[in-house]
Amino acid sequence: MDGIHDLGGLDGFGPVVVEPDEPVFHEEWERRAFRLNLAAGIALRYSGGAWRHAIERMDPGHYLTSSYYEHWLTGISTLIVEAGLVSDAELDRRAGGKYPLSRPDRGIAPVSPQPDHVDARFAVGDRVRVREWHPAGHTRAPRYVQGKRGMVVRLDGSHNVPDVEAHGPDRVLEPTYSVRFTARELWGEAGAEDDVVHVDLWDRYLEEER
């Protein structure tokens, strides 16, 4: 889905600050959020796609003003409320105020099971174009590469399609590729002439270069 979570390729946010000797957890509550994610994952058996989509459904203002582990906590809380393990009213009571949850899932699971597709359509060296579309649900195709042209540089086997597993119990296998893009292709004159970016992409995201 399109959203503020998909920040790749956007400018105006300043440099990435690298903290020397950064600890694994800055606060004890972050450690507890990490443990909660493990416990909730075991209890609900949610997929990586569903978990990521719960985070990207956060209100944009909340997403931009909260920390990494608050993103985790919001996503986990949203999933356990949607699963009926706890109510949003109970979270409000425990928090002593309105507990922010992510917005409803607008993605749609396939009507019928989709067959696995494990034969790669593309080979190393093939020129490809990333499809340009705007799904309401989850996708792992970054917005900044959609519509852009690149070259397949590695085949990485077949894996579950996040766009499917994020919205239901079904799993579909598809080939994945490492695709190399030039910085100039992605960002025009703002991209350094000799820089490249490698992005892992599923088969359904790609089409032959046009």
N, C-alpha and C positions, 0 to 999 in steps of 0.2 A: 504494500500500500504506500501511497505517497504520504509523507509526514515529516515533522521536524526531526524525527529520529534519523532520517537518511541525510546526514550532513556531509557526506563525501562530495567534494567538488564545490562546496559553497564557501565563499570568502566572507570576510567581515567579522569573523569570530576570534581573530587574533592567533598568535602562535600556540602550538601545543607545548604546555609547560611540563618539562621533565624534572621531577623531584629527585634530587640526589639521595641515595640510600632510602628510597621510599619503602615503608613497612608494608607488609601484606595487608594489615588492617590498621586504619588510623584510630578507630574507636572500637570499644568492646561490642557495641550494637552491630557493627559491620560483621564481626565474627559470628554473632548470633543470626544475622540475616543469611549468612552463608550456610550455617547449619540448618536453618529453616528451609532453605531451598532443597537441601538434600532430603530432609524429612518429607516435605510436601511432594517431591518428585517420586519418592518411594510409595507414598500413600496413594497418590493420584495417577502415577505412571504417565504423566503428560510428556509429550514429545518436545524436543528442542524447538521445533517450529511453533508450537502452541505457547511455549514459555516466552520466546522472543516476541511473538505477536502480542502477548499480554503487555509487554513493556512498550512496544511501539504504539499501542493504543492509548498511552498516557496523554492527558491534556498537554498541548504544546508548551504552555507557560510553566506547568509543573515539571515537564521533562527538562526544560532549559535551566531551571533554577534549583534542581535537585542533583544529588551526587550519584555516583555509579551504583553504590549499594542501596540507595533509596529507590533507584530504578528497579533493582532486583526485588526489594521489599514490596513495592507497589504491584509489580507483575505477579508475584507469588500470592499476595493478598487477593488480587482480582481472581485468580484461578481457583482459590479455595472457596471464595464466595460463590462463584459461578458453579462450583461443584456441589454447593449446599452444605459444606462442612461447617461454615460459620455464616452469620448474616452480616450485612453491612451495618445494620443497627447495633449489633453487638460490638463491631469494630469501633463505631462511633462512641459507644459507651466506654469502652476500654481506653480509647485515646483521649477521652475528655473533650471531644469536639468532632467536627466532620472529618472522617478518615478518607483521604483521596484515593479513589479507585480508578482504574482505566475505563475508557469508554467501551460500549458494547462492541462485540465482534460483528463486523459486517461481511466477513468472508463467507463463502458458500462451499460446502463440501460437495464432491461429485455426487450426482444422483445415483450412479451405479459404479461399482468397482472398476477402476481403470487397469488395463493389463500392464505388466512390467515391460519395459523397453530397454534392453541391455546391449543392443548392437549400436555402436557409435556411428552416427551419420557423418562425422567429420574426422579428419586425420591431421596429424601434426603437419603444419605448414599451410593448412587451408585458411583462406581468408573468409571471415564471417562478419555478420552484422548482428548486433543485439536487438531483439524486437523492442519496439517502443509501445508500451501500453501502461495503463494506470489501474491496476486491480484494486478492488476495495478490501481484499484480504491480504494475507502475508505473501511475500516473495523475497527471495534472496538475490534478486537482480538489482543491484544498486541503481538508483535513478540516474546517476551521473554517467553511467555507461550505456543506458538505453538509447538506441538509435545510432550508436557509435560503431565504428569498424575496427576490427582487430585481427590477430592471427592466433590460431590454435598452436600452442607450444608444448602441451602435455595432455595425455589422457589419464584420468584418475580413477577409472573404474565406474561402476554403477552404484548409486546411493539413493536413499529415500528423498523424494521431492518435497521440500519444505512447504511449498504452496498447497500441497494436498494434506500432509500430516498435521498442519497447524489447525485444521478446521474439522477434524473428525478422526475416527479410528483407522481409516484406510491408510495403507502404505503403498507407494508406487516407486519402483526402481527405474532410474534413468541414468545414462552416462553423464559424467561430469568432465569438464575440460578446464585447463588453465589457459586463459586467453590474454595475450599481450596487446596492450594499447599504447600508442605514443601519447605523451603528455600534450602534444599539439592537437591530436585528434580529440582529446577529452576537453581541453580548455583553451584551444586556439592559441593566440599569441601570448597568452599568460603562461602557457606551459613551456618548460625548458626544452630546447630543441632536441637534446639527446636523452631525455628522461623517458622511461617507460613505466607502465603500471600493469601488474599481473592480477587478474581477477578470476576466481573460481566460479564457473557458471554451469548450470544444468542444460541438458540438450534442448528442452522446450524453450529456453530463452533465446536460442540462436537460429539464424537463418543464413542462407548463402549470401555473400556480399553482393550488393546490387549497385 
